[in-house]
Amino acid sequence: MAVKDGRLASNPAHGLNLPKVHKASKRYLTHEQVRDLSAAVDVIGRGMYLGHSNGYGLRAKVLAYCGLRWGEASGLRVQDIDFVRGRLEVQHTVVEIDGLQIEGQPKDYEARSIPVPASILADLRVLVDGRQGGEPVLAAARGGWLRGRVFRRGWLDAAAEQVGIAGLTPHELRHTAASLAISAGANVKAVQRMLGHASAAVTLDVYSDLFDSDLDAVSSALDQLIVQKSGASNRSLDQDP
């Protein structure tokens, strides 16, 4: 930009070798950890709001099983739940900028239809019963869009520490969704669509460690073929006159 604005004649950093970027290891929760986390969030929420947790425990489950970004989960409206197909339609986002919550629409490839486990869909049906289509699904205690920092400081941080996963972030629940989907047998294209990545290549790059078991499957399948073909070859040789 400085060169473009005429402030510098040339870029002094041009041609320098940048240091290698080391990927941070990701933390993936198990089904049991998600269950315990959700329960802890609900208990904390009921304690703060006189028995009404406003679906905060359910929010943790939605993040962990549907892979929504925080802004997508915050911007989810009642009308975005398709109870017939069992899907969440990602059509809105709410992002906090300088303390203001800005409503918007996701990028084209981020707007998507996400499958929802039936048990979570049933809980969502109870939560939104009687609400209008444009209202937030997972709203703040006093209504409106729930802020990410409020959710973390109010419920998530304490609940995560209580169940032994201190420091957990909402984005780690998105990582967890990818992990649980892959462990359930989802292929990379399905995970890409669920997470709203621009391409399957992005999904493979971000979650390459989750597909390590596929390499084991390749070696196992090759070994079976080796044994089969070797056996067939030996039988053929034995039958030669």
BELVENMO-V648120 format. One record per helix or strand of 2 or more residues. SS is the DSSP state (H for helix, E for strand). FROM is the first residue (numbers start at 1). TO is the last residue. If there is no record, write none. Layout:
BEGIN
ss->(SS:SS)
from->(FROM:FROM)
to->(TO:TO)
END
This chain:
BEGIN
ss->(H:H:H:H:E:E:E:E:E:H:H:H:H:H:H)
from->(31:56:70:78:81:87:93:100:112:118:148:170:188:200:208)
to->(48:66:74:80:82:90:97:104:115:128:162:183:195:206:239)
END
